[in-house]
Amino acid sequence: MKPRFISDIHLSEDNPHLTSAFKTFLNESKETCTHLFILGDLFEIWIGDDDDSSFHQEIKKALIEFTTSGPEAFLMHGNRDFLIGEGFANEVGISILPDPYTIDINGLKTILSHGDFLCTDDNDYIDFRNKVRSEEWQKDFLSKSINERNEIANSLRSESKNATSKKSLDITDVNIESVNNFLEENKPDLFIHGHTHRPQVHDSDLSKRIVLGDWNSHGWYLSIDGINHSLKKFVISKYCLLYTSDAADE
């Protein structure tokens, strides 16, 4: 297995540079990896599988081209796209994973997660997470029109950004005690997650914890080959140019 891992891409119609970079990443990855794991927040907002905009069609096409080329693809819900359903997954050929998820990667017990459930110092966020992940809330939300859902989602996103800007960095990061308790209980060799936008490899006596980075001016991905791993950073604008050049040659 030669997997790649990404998270927190936050694709949106308002940021075509990320879309171009993501397409280029998929095009490159289908030649270099056997499995792709997207650990949450592929999209900035997802209001339901029935929102079939031209932007979503563009992303679907790119994912279909990737999954039909050979590699397997897996997706985990994040805090912004937790309403992605089996309809979307089946259409593009990906499998939705529960969070957390345990997998054997080349003999290493590995746990994958978006990671937000470990931000236990942020009580307001944990309360919000529990609310929107409930079946009752999701059923009510999805019963509304697409326009209503867009208005609610944009309002929630604005409130979230405003609230986050007033919080300390420690509060919005994972709680180390919660992390250590989780690792002690589950005893993985590797723990890979995103959400915090603080890419780093953490070594401890309990496990190796690898935090994936978000995509903004730079993008991040983790690659594993055998038992070796590499957390890589790249410039989004260069990936955009690469995709534009490839498209122009077709």
Beta strands, then each sheet from edge to edge (+ up, - down):
strand 1: 3-6
strand 2: 35-39
strand 3: 72-76
strand 4: 95-97
strand 5: 101-105
strand 6: 108-113
strand 7: 190-193
strand 8: 200-203
strand 9: 208-211
strand 10: 218-225
strand 11: 228-235
sheet 1: 4+ 3+ 2+ 1+ 10- 11+
sheet 2: 5+ 6- 7- 9- 8+
end
